[in-house]
């Protein structure tokens, strides 16, 4: 089974002075297509406005940088105008219409990871724009649009063709979009940098898990996610998803080494990853990471809303559960070696600080 799991950077698809939209190509990262996963990134300059659109895929959005505003309209619901900032995660189910705006000097960067199993192109998102030069109403005749909106022909032409931008535009500074409302964040966004920690190992690392308990909309999206911060030179225990889920990982900050082991004990990936890289761990494959001295942070989605992992080191690992004689027979070692192996890593941890 030959797999190319090499980490990749995205390619720019479109953009202008308002910002740019980037995506990872399924031709360069084949596991996207095989796993029905899409990955993209939106970067908005000051006054950059991502025009209203909907997608053929459900997604999780994660704010990598900056502050801004997101407009979200769930099917048959009123618009939610949400203030977003670095560390925010938002679940975007099928049929949701979104727009994004940055009024700050700092660039707003949002990562999108999602399920493309029902998409037009497996492994890629396709957005349908409501307005702009490629908006859906540019394809209808003036008669159809006029009857749909009860407008005269001259008004239809003005409304449909006035916006010449494509996907992302730069607004005049005098334009005032709706102000976000604090109560609109409820149930729509979770800040992973401020949320209670699910795992906190001194000198090792910290984890916040995004699931149906702290952000119920992920149940509609069908994905789970987590933010992991690994301290300098610390290790993340070898482990795998035991519920047949794929794990898609984006390196947010820092760098480190990654090893992935698959069928027949074959190491299918050994590489150094850095900020901006995206890589995928196939179902049931075992992955482990060691951060460089400055540490490493990553955001991952898992293709199930409530993922379950099995770790192969630490007190809760499967090795600790197996009987001593089973381990002796399995490794073909005597009791002394088995006891030495069992006596190590007695703490209930998935992160291990660097050796002293």
N, C-alpha and C positions, 0 to 999 in steps of 0.2 A: 504494500500500500504506500505509494509515493505521494507525499503531501508537501506542498510548499507553504510553510507556516511563517515565512520571513516577515518581520514587521514592516509596515509600509507607511508612507506619508500620503496625504490626500493631494488631489490635483484640482486646480481652479476650473470651475465649469462656466461661471459668468460673474459679472460684477462691473463696477464703475467707481465714480468718486464717492458714492454712498456706502460702498462696502463690497464684499465678495462672498461667493458661495463655493465651497469646496466639497469634494466627495472622494471616497475611496472606490477604486474601480474593481469590479468583480473579475476582470480579466487579469489584473495584477495581483489580486488577493483572492485566489479561487475559492477559498473556504467561505467567502461571503456568499457566493452563489450556491455552493454545496449545502451551507447551513441556513440558507434563506435569511441572511442578515444584511441590513444596510447600515452605512455609516457616512455621515456628512458633517460639515462644520460651517456655521454662518458667522461672518465677521463684519460688524457694522461700524463705520466711522461716525464721527459726531454728526448728528442729524440724519444719519442713515436710517432708511425706512424699508423694511422687508414687506412687500405688498401682500395683502391678504391672499392666502392659499390654503388648499387642503391637499392631503397626500393619499397615495394608495397603500400606505403602510402605517401601522401603529408604532409609536416611538416613545423613547424616554429622552428628554432634553436635559442637558447638564450645562450650567453656566461656568465656563472656564475662566472668564475674565470680565471685569467691568460691571457696570450697573445699567439697567435699562427698563423697558416696559414691554410686556407681552400682552397682546389681546387674544383671548381664547373664547371661541364660541362652540360649545358642545351641541350636538344635534338637538334641535327643538328647545334650546335653552337661550337665556340672555347672555350678552357679552360679559366676560369677566376681564377686567383690566388689572393686571398683576404687576407690581414692582418686582423686578428680579435683580439678583446680585450674584457675585461669585459664590459658588458652592450650592446654588439652588438646583434642585432636580424637579422636573415637571413630567407627568405622565400624559401622553397625547394619544387618546384612542382613535380608532377609525372614525372618519367623518368630521373630525374637529377642524374648524377653520381658525387659523392663527395669523397674527401680524406681529412684527417685532420692531422696536424703535430704540435708538440710542441718542440721548440728548446731552451726553457727557463728553468731555474731551478724551477720556480713555476709551480705547476700542472695546466694543462689546463682542465677546466671542462665545458662541453657544454650540455645543456638541450634540449631535443627534445619533442615537443608536436604536435600531428597531427591527421588527419582524417583516420580512418581505415575502412571506409564503403566499400571500394573495396579491402580490404586486405584479405589474405588467412585465417587469424584468427582475427575475430572481437575483438577489444580491445588490439591488439598487433601488433607491427611492425615486418615485416620479411625483412631482408636485403639479397641481392644477391651479393656475392663477385666476383669481376672480377679475382682476383688472390688469392694465398694462398692455404693451404691444402684443403679448402672447396670451392675454386674458381670454377666458372661455367665450365671452360674448362677441369677441372680434370674429368668431367663426360663424355666428348667426347672421342672417340677413336683417336689414333694418326693419322689415315688416315683422319678423318674429320677435325681435327685441322690443319694438314699439308696442306690440300687442301684449307682451309679457309685463311690461312696465307701465302701460297705458300712457305712452309718450308720443309726441309728434316726431316726424322723421328728422327734422332739424335738431331737435333736442337729443335724439338717439345718437346722431353722428357726433355731436359735441361731447356727449357723455362717454361714448365708447372709444373715440380716437384721441381725446384730449391728453390722456396719460400715455406718453410715448416711451416711458421707461420699461425695462424688462426685469422683473423679479425684485430688484433693489434700486431705490432712487434716493437722492439726497434732497431733503426738504429745506425750504427756506426757514431761517431761524425764527421767523415770525409765526410760523404754523404752530398751532396749539392742539395737540392730540389729547384724548381723554386722560385725565389724571388717574393714576392707580388708586384703588380703594383697599384699605388694609384688610377688610373682611373678605375680599375676593381671593386672598391667598389661602384661606382655609380650605383644605382638601385639594388644592390645586398645586401647591409647591411645598417642598421640604428642603431646608438648608442643611446639607450633609455636613457642613463644617461646624454647625451649631447644635445639631441634634444629639440626643443622648447616645453615648458610645455603646455598641453591642459587644465590642472586645477592646480591652485596654491593657496592654502588657508593657510594663516599665522597661524602657530600653529596647523594646521590640517593635511595637506598632499598635495602631488603633484602627477600628473598623466601624463604619455606620452602614447598616443594611437597610435598603429601601424595599419595603414589602407591603402587603395588603393591610397591615396593621397601622403603619405610620403614614401611608399614602394610598388609600383604598383604590384610587383610579388605576394603579398598576395591575389590579385584577382584570380590568377591562383591556389593558394593553397586552396582558399575557406575559409580562417580563418582570424579572426582579433585577435589582442593581445594588451595588455597594461602592463605597469610597474607602480605599485602604491607604493608610499612611504608614510607611515602613521607615523606621529610624535608620540612621547611618550604619552601614555594614551589617544590619540585622537580616535575618532570614525568615521567609515565609515558608512554613512547613509544606513538604510535598503533600498534595491532596488532589482529589478528583470530585466531580459532581456525580453523585450516586443516583440521580433521578433523570439521567439521560439528557441533561441540559448542555448546551454549548455555552462557553464563556468567551465573551468578547471584551478585550481590555484595551483601554486608551491610557497612555502614560501622560499624566497631567503635569508632573514636575519631577526633576531629578533624573537619575539613571540607575541602571543595575544590570545584573546578569539573570537570564532566564534559561531554564532547561525544561523541556517537555518530553515525556517518555510515553510511547504508545504500544502498539501491538508487538508481541514477542520480545518485550524488553528493549525495543529499539529506541534510541534517543533521536527524536524527529526534529528537535530544535534546540540549539545551543547558541545563544547570541547575547549581545548587549543591547538593551533598549534605552531610549531616551525620550524626553518630553516631545510629544507630537506623534509618536509611533502608535500604531494600532496592530494588534495581533489577536489570533483566535486559537483557543484550545478546543480540540474536537471532543465529542462525547466520550466520557470515561477515561480520557488520557490524563496522566498525572503531571502536574505542573508545580514548579518550585521557583522562588525568586530570592536573590540576595541583592540588597541595595548597595550602591556605592557609598563612600564615606559621607556624602551630603544628603543621603536618604533618597527615597523614591515614593511617589504618590500616584495612584492610578484609580480610574473609574471604570467599572465593569458592568455589563449587563449579562444576565443569565436567562436563558430562554424558558423560564418558568417563573411565575410570580412569587413563589415561596420556595427558593432553592434549598437543597440539602447537600452538604459536603461531607466527605469522609477524609480525614487527615491521617497521614501515615507516620506521624511522629507526635510525641506528647502523651500525657497520661490518658487521654481519651482516644488514642489511636487504636486501630484494630489489633495491632500487635499486643497491646496490653490486655485485650479481651481473650486472645487465644490461649489455650492451655499450654503450660511449659513443655509437656512432652510433644505436643503438636508442633511447637516451634523448633524443638530439637530435631524432630524428624524432617520437618520441612527444610530447614537450613543444613541438615546433616552435621550437627555440632553436638558437643557434649553439654552437660548441664551447667558447667562453669561458664561457658561462652553464652549460653542462653540467659543465665542469671545476670551476667554483665550487660547484655543487650537490654534486658528488661529493667535493670536498675537505672538506666539513663533516661533523661527527659521525663522526670516524674511529675513535673508541673503540668497543670491543665492549660496548655498554651498552644497557639498556632503560630506565634512569632517567637523567634529565639534571638536574644541579643548577641553581638559579636563575642567570640572567645576572648577571655581576659589574658 
